[in-house]
Amino acid sequence: MLSRDSRFSDEALAFLNILMQSPPPENKTDVNVNRELSESLHANVNQKLIGAFKGTEKEELINANSTEIPVTIYTPVDVDKTKLVIFFHGGGWTVNSRRTHQTMVNMIADATNTIWINVEYRRGPEYKFPIWWNDVYQVTKYVIENKQSYGVDSSAKVGVAGESCGALMAAGLCHAMKNIDFQILVSGILDLHRTAPSYKEFTHQMYFLTPEILDWLTLSAFDNMKDLDDPRIAVMQNKSFEGLPPCLFIVSELDPLHDDSYEYQKLLDKAGVQTKLVLIKGVLHGFFSVPGIYPKACADVIINIKEFMGSL
């Protein structure tokens, strides 16, 4: 019987029960098996929500980093042409995809009446750092330079958003580029050395994202551990945080990555950057992409993203 934390929400318990019903793969580090399991889990638990998007979906290839990067553009009905968001999924740069996160991205696009662009950057271990970083950098640069072609006004604000490792890429882009107008960081891993106390607090397998999984994802995404200090992704180590765009942090309470958002917010606040942090209580890492299991938690996230974007 798997242990339980008394802080678990009913939705988190339901998530754990679903995981327990699925036998673990024989080879826990087989990337293809893990990708297939993740795709299947997301499709099954979000089944009732898939296809509920009221707007239009368009597939496109963007030339970037000597290849073509697939993106999906979600344009809601009665679109607000003053804002556009570029989204990067989580999954440790190794598992997950546009498909695993599209249900939640659809729901946010609908709720905010804004265009969201979901990016299929290349993943490790086939493509390690800096390949996936260059993918998202060049896609973001292209979208900003051609934003009117995606249906927004010439004066529209362009923001970046991401979950988990996607949040780190979004945060890093805001340091690397000066024409990003806002950032939304969900359950972000913002210190790849994992030094915060929450990494020691949430080590049990009941918290889903164990140290062993984090180690495997890191080795899958990086060839050289010295790259963890590369300024493009070592956002906490930057010398200056002044002039960064407004930032919304969404934090999952029972998550080894929990403390990173609080520490990064302190650095932004000290530099005078507008920030807001929302703690989603009782949830585990990864809740964001499974609104079919976490309807209340994800509804809370959507409300806060809508309010944040409305305030800009």
Disulfide bonds with the S-S distance in Angstrom:
none
